[in-house]
Structure formats: structure tokens, C-alpha cells
Amino acid sequence: MTTATPAPADSAATLARLRLKRLFLRALVISLAAGAAVGAGALLLPIPFNRTTQNILGTLAALAVHCGMAMSCADALEKRRWPRLSATMLVLLAPSLIVLLACIWYSAPRDDLLARGVFTTLILLLAYPVAIPSADLLERGQRRAVAAVALSTCPAAVLLLLSATWTDGFFDSEALGKLTVTACIVALSCAHMCLLLRAPGSAALGTLMHATVGCLWLVAVLISWAIWAKVEDEWYYRVLGALSVLDVGGSLGVLILAKLRQVNRLETLETTVPRVELRCPRCTLLQTVDAGASRCAGCGIKFRIDVEEPRCEKCGYLLWQLPERRCPECGTPF
């Protein structure tokens, strides 16, 4: 088995990325160490526990939260997962930290500034995982139209929440408050739907998938209508609860069946076997490993091998050596 030798330009780019990653991690470690030292000193030294001490501890907490989120985004970028979303979030973390620190240190005249800064950080931190399912679908090139619409609902909800946080009297307008809550419901429902759609083989689940998505959106519509119309009927909420139970059960069923299909596909490989012959990139030992998590028999370096035959998402037909990019069984293009 031959191994490809990386080009000099690729090696230089890889080394540059590693140096940048090392610099980034060292900066995080130094910042956290300095903050921890200052925080510990503020608690242990014989000084009064006043607003300055509280500000120091708040600064340490803000720095820790933002550093942790930055590491998560940087790890996703390194693995080339949701690159645009992760890069956007990484850029937004800097102004978020600045705003939060400003609210911590200059909240003496107005104590509500600290709450607003904390809410701003929480909004951004929650928006990232909510946007991941739709961003992942776009990255895979699946359900592009649905994923694009779903992804656009997240920044809309974030903008409304930030406006509500920083605009005095925002909730004095009942319509704006209801619009903000409805936008959050739509964004969460879109994330839920995309989470189901990105499950492997979800298109082949047919009735269960359609019923679950239908229950999901019925729940979203009923909750939104209850907010706008101020519904107080008991049976309305009974129906809403029943649909919510069906939505949760159907979602768990979709995810479990999708995982089961992955296991079945590995067991029923037709054109290959779940074993791969490879040469270790560190010690160059030629060896045969099973699919899944493995390690080199010589030097112990860890790697993961995924083996899966291309199959139709709708009917499961084996898509191998076909004259055209269309399933001969059900006619679905791929």
C-alpha cells in the first residue's frame, strides 16, 4: 500500500496552523493563570470584600467562560466542522468579552448593566449550539434550502433578544415581546428539525420522520398561538401536551433507528469488509485494523476508521458502479 507524501507547501501550512494553535493555547493558559492568581489573592489577602473584589472575581468568571467557548470554536475550525459558523462565533466572542467586562467594572451607577452584559453573553453562547444542526446540513450539502432558512432564523432571534436586552422599554410593547418569544420558538424548532434531518438515513424512515416533524411544528404553532391569543382553555393545553409527548418520543425514535441503521449497514457490507490495511503515519508500520477506534500496533498512535458503502437515503439501495447518479430502485438522485 503506497502512502502519499505531503507537499512542502502543505507541510508549511500545517506547521503554521500548529504554531498559531500553540500561541492561542498559551495565551489562554497565561490569561487564565493570571486571572486565577488575582482572584485567589483577592479572596485570601486581608482586604475587604468590596465591589472591587467582586469585579475581579466576575472578570475571572467572564474570562473562563469566553476562553472555554473560544477553545470549542477553535477545535471545530481545526476539524473543519461548521467553519463559517465557528469562525463567526470566534470573532463575536471578543466584543462579547469586552462588553461583559465593561458592564462588570462600570455597573456602579446602573446595576442593570451587569445583568445586561451577562444576558448578552448567554444569548451568544446559546445561539452557537442552536445553529449547529442547520450549519451542519449546509456543510454536507443536504437539504440546502431548508437548512438555509433554518439558519437564518437564529440570527433573527438573536437580534431580537439583544434588542430586548439593551433597549429600555422594549417589553412595554406587548407585540414586540410576543414577536421575540415567537422568533425564539421558531429558531429552536428549526434546530430540532435539522437535528432530525441530519441523522444518517433519516430520509428512509418515512412515516415516522414525517409524523415527528409534523408534531414538532404543531407544537410550535400551538405554543405561539397560545402566546398571541392568550389561550386559557384546558383542552387546548392537553392537546399541546399530547403532541409534545409524541414529538419527544418520535425524535428519540428517529435518532435511535438512525443509529441502528448505521450498525446494520456495517454488518451487511456487500462490496467490502470493515477492515483496512494502512501504514502508520508515525512509525510507518504496515498493519490491518478494524473499522472504528484503533491504535497503531507499533507506536500506539490513535486513529479512527469509518467504512460505509454509499446507499440511497430513501430506500437503502447500494449505490456502487452505477451509470448515472440516480437510484435505480426508487429513482432518487444522489
For each residue, the residues with C-beta under 8 A, 3 or more apart:
1: 277 278 279 286
2:
3: 279 281 284
4:
5:
6: 10 11 14
7: 10 11
8: 11 12
9: 12 13
10: 6 7 13 14
11: 6 7 8 14 15
12: 8 9 15 16
13: 9 10 16 17
14: 6 10 11 17 18
15: 11 12 18 19
16: 12 13 19 20
17: 13 14 20 21 78
18: 14 15 21 22
19: 15 16 22 23
20: 16 17 23 24
21: 17 18 24 25 74 78
22: 18 19 25 26
23: 19 20 26 27
24: 20 21 27 28 74
25: 21 22 28 29 71
26: 22 23 29 30
27: 23 24 30 31
28: 24 25 31 32 67 70 71
29: 25 26 32 33
30: 26 27 33 34
31: 27 28 34 35 63 67
32: 28 29 35 36 63 64 67
33: 29 30 36 37
34: 30 31 37 38
35: 31 32 38 39 59 60 63 64
36: 32 33 39 40 60
37: 33 34 40 41
38: 34 35 41 42 56 60
39: 35 36 42 43 56 57 60
40: 36 37 43 44
41: 37 38 44 45
42: 38 39 45 47 52 53 56 57
43: 39 40 53 57
44: 40 41
45: 41 42
46:
47: 42 53
48: 53
49: 53 54
50: 53 54
51: 54 55 108
52: 42 55 56
53: 42 43 47 48 49 50 56 57
54: 49 50 51 57 58
55: 51 52 58 59 104 105
56: 38 39 42 52 53 59 60
57: 39 42 43 53 54 60 61
58: 54 55 61 62 104 114
59: 35 55 56 62 63 101 104 105
60: 35 36 38 39 56 57 63 64
61: 57 58 64 65
62: 58 59 65 66 97 100 101 104 121
63: 31 32 35 59 60 66 67 97
64: 32 35 60 61 67 68
65: 61 62 68 69 121 125
66: 62 63 69 70 93 96 97 100 121
67: 28 31 32 63 64 70 71
68: 64 65 71 72
69: 65 66 72 73 89 93 125 128
70: 28 66 67 73 74 90 93
71: 25 28 67 68 74 75
72: 68 69 75 76
73: 69 70 76 77 86 87 89 90 93 128
74: 21 24 70 71 77 78 86 90
75: 71 72 78 79
76: 72 73 79 81 82 83 86
77: 73 74 80 81 83 86 87 90
78: 17 21 74 75
79: 75 76
80: 77 83
81: 76 77 86 136 139
82: 76 85 86 132 135 136 139
83: 76 77 80 86 87 139
84: 87 88 135
85: 82 88 89 128 131 132 135
86: 73 74 76 77 81 82 83 89 90
87: 73 77 83 84 90 91
88: 84 85 91 92
89: 69 73 85 86 92 93 124 128
90: 70 73 74 77 86 87 93
91: 87 88 94
92: 88 89 95 96 124
93: 66 69 70 73 89 90 96 97 124
94: 91 97 98
95: 92 98 99
96: 66 92 93 99 100 120 121 124
97: 62 63 66 93 94 100 101
98: 94 95 101 102
99: 95 96 102 103 117 120 121
100: 62 66 96 97 103 104 117 118 120 121
101: 59 62 97 98 104 105
102: 98 99 105 106 117
103: 99 100 106 107 113 114 116 117 118
104: 55 58 59 62 100 101 107 114 117
105: 55 59 101 102
106: 102 103 109 113
107: 103 104 110 111 112 113 114 117
108: 51 111
109: 106
110: 107 113
111: 107 108 114 115
112: 107 115 116
113: 103 106 107 110 116 117
114: 58 103 104 107 111 117 118
115: 111 112 118 119
116: 103 112 113 119 120 165 166
117: 99 100 102 103 104 107 113 114 120 121
118: 100 103 114 115 121 122
119: 115 116 122 123 161 165
120: 96 99 100 116 117 123 124 162 165 166
121: 62 65 66 96 99 100 117 118 124 125
122: 118 119 125 126
123: 119 120 126 127 158 161 162 165
124: 89 92 93 96 120 121 127 128 158
125: 65 69 121 122 128
126: 122 123 129 130
127: 123 124 130 131 154 155 157 158
128: 69 73 85 89 124 125 131 132
129: 126 132
130: 126 127 154 187 188 191
131: 85 127 128 134 135 151 154 191
132: 82 85 128 129 135 136 191
133: 136 137 150 191 192 194 195 197 198
134: 131 137 138 147 148 150 151 154 190 191 194
135: 82 84 85 131 132 138 139 147 151
136: 81 82 132 133 139 140 194 198
137: 133 134 140 142 143 144 146 147 150 194 197 198
138: 134 135 141 144 147 148 151
139: 81 82 83 135 136
140: 136 137 198
141: 138 144
142: 137 147 197 198
143: 137 146 147 194 197
144: 137 138 141 147 148
145: 148 149
146: 137 143 149 150 193 194 197
147: 134 135 137 138 142 143 144 150 151 194 197
148: 134 138 144 145 151 152
149: 145 146 152 153 190
150: 133 134 137 146 147 153 154 190 191 193 194
151: 131 134 135 138 147 148 154 190
152: 148 149 155 156
153: 149 150 156 157 183 186 187 190
154: 127 130 131 134 150 151 157 158 187 190 191
155: 127 152 158 159
156: 152 153 159 160 183 187
157: 127 153 154 160 161 180 183 184 186 187
158: 123 124 127 154 155 161 162
159: 155 156 162 163
160: 156 157 163 164 179 180 183 184
161: 119 123 157 158 164 165 180 184
162: 120 123 158 159 165 166
163: 159 160 166 167 170 180
164: 160 161 167 170 171 176 177 180
165: 116 119 120 123 161 162
166: 116 120 162 163
167: 163 164 170
168:
169: 172 173
170: 163 164 167 173 176 177
171: 164 174 176 177
172: 169
173: 169 170 176 177
174: 171 177 178
175: 178 179
176: 164 170 171 173 179 180
177: 164 170 171 173 174 180 181
178: 174 175 181 182 227 228
179: 160 175 176 182 183
180: 157 160 161 163 164 176 177 183 184
181: 177 178 184 185 224 227
182: 178 179 185 186 224 227 228
183: 153 156 157 160 179 180 186 187
184: 157 160 161 180 181 187 188
185: 181 182 188 189 220 223 224
186: 153 157 182 183 189 190 220 224
187: 130 153 154 156 157 183 184 190 191
188: 130 184 185 191 192
189: 185 186 192 193 216 217 219 220
190: 134 149 150 151 153 154 186 187 193 194
191: 130 131 132 133 134 150 154 187 188 194 195
192: 133 188 189 195 196 216 251
193: 146 150 189 190 196 197 213 216 217
194: 133 134 136 137 143 146 147 150 190 191 197 198
195: 133 191 192 198 199 251
196: 192 193 199 202 209 212 213 216 251 254 255
197: 133 137 142 143 146 147 193 194 202
198: 133 136 137 140 142 194 195 202
199: 195 196 202 254 255 258
200: 258 259 261 262
201: 204 205 257 258 261 262 313 316
202: 196 197 198 199 205 209 254 258 313
203: 209 313 314
204: 201 261 312 313 314 315 316
205: 201 202 208 209 254 257 258
206: 209 210
207: 210 211
208: 205 211 212 250 253 254 257
209: 196 202 203 205 206 212 213 254
210: 206 207 213 214
211: 207 208 214 215 246 250
212: 196 208 209 215 216 246 247 250 251 253 254
213: 193 196 209 210 216 217
214: 210 211 217 218
215: 211 212 218 219 243 244 246 247 250
216: 189 192 193 196 212 213 219 220 247 251
217: 189 193 213 214 220 221
218: 214 215 221 222 243
219: 189 215 216 222 223 240 243 244 247
220: 185 186 189 216 217 223 224
221: 217 218 224 225
222: 218 219 225 226 236 239 240 243
223: 185 219 220 226 227 240
224: 181 182 185 186 220 221 227 228
225: 221 222 228 229 231
226: 222 223 229 230 231 236 237 240
227: 178 181 182 223 224 230
228: 178 182 224 225
229: 225 226
230: 226 227
231: 225 226 236 237
232:
233: 236 237
234: 237 238
235: 238 239
236: 222 226 231 233 239 240
237: 226 231 233 234 240 241
238: 234 235 241 242
239: 222 235 236 242 243
240: 219 222 223 226 236 237 243 244
241: 237 238 244 245
242: 238 239 245 246
243: 215 218 219 222 239 240 246 247
244: 215 219 240 241 247 248
245: 241 242 248 249
246: 211 212 215 242 243 249 250
247: 212 215 216 219 243 244 250 251
248: 244 245 251 252
249: 245 246 252 253
250: 208 211 212 215 246 247 253 254
251: 192 195 196 212 216 247 248 254 255
252: 248 249 255 256
253: 208 212 249 250 256 257
254: 196 199 202 205 208 209 212 250 251 257 258
255: 196 199 251 252 258 259
256: 252 253 259 260
257: 201 205 208 253 254 260 261
258: 199 200 201 202 205 254 255 261 262
259: 200 255 256 262 263
260: 256 257 263 264
261: 200 201 204 257 258 264 265 316
262: 200 201 258 259 265 266 308
263: 259 260 266 267
264: 260 261 267 268
265: 261 262 268 269 308 309 311
266: 262 263 269 274 291 307 308
267: 263 264
268: 264 265
269: 265 266 272 273 274 307 309
270: 309 318 320
271: 309 318 320
272: 269 307 309
273: 269
274: 266 269 290 291 307
275: 288 289 290 291
276: 288 289 291 305 307
277: 1 286 287 288
278: 1 286 287 288 289 305
279: 1 3 284 285 286 287
280: 283 284 285 286 287 296 298 299 301
281: 3 284 301
282: 296 299 301
283: 280 296 298 299 301
284: 3 279 280 281
285: 279 280 296 297 298 299
286: 1 277 278 279 280
287: 277 278 279 280 296 297 298
288: 275 276 277 278
289: 275 276 278 294 303 305
290: 274 275 294 305
291: 266 274 275 276 305 306 307
292: 304 305 306
293: 302 304
294: 289 290 302 303 304 305
295: 300 301 302 303
296: 280 282 283 285 287 299 300 301 302 303
297: 285 287
298: 280 283 285 287
299: 280 282 283 285 296
300: 295 296
301: 280 281 282 283 295 296
302: 293 294 295 296
303: 289 294 295 296
304: 292 293 294
305: 276 278 289 290 291 292 294
306: 291 292
307: 266 269 272 274 276 291
308: 262 265 266
309: 265 269 270 271 272 318 319 320
310: 318 319 320 334
311: 265 316 317 318 319
312: 204 315 316 317 319 327 329 330 332 334
313: 201 202 203 204 332 334
314: 203 204 327 330 332
315: 204 312 327 329 330 332
316: 201 204 261 311 312
317: 311 312 327 328 329 330
318: 270 271 309 310 311
319: 309 310 311 312 322 327 334
320: 270 271 309 310
321:
322: 319 325 326 328
323:
324:
325: 322 333 334
326: 322 331 332 333 334
327: 312 314 315 317 319 330 331 332 333 334
328: 317 322 331
329: 312 315 317
330: 312 314 315 317 327
331: 326 327 328
332: 312 313 314 315 326 327
333: 325 326 327
334: 310 312 313 319 325 326 327
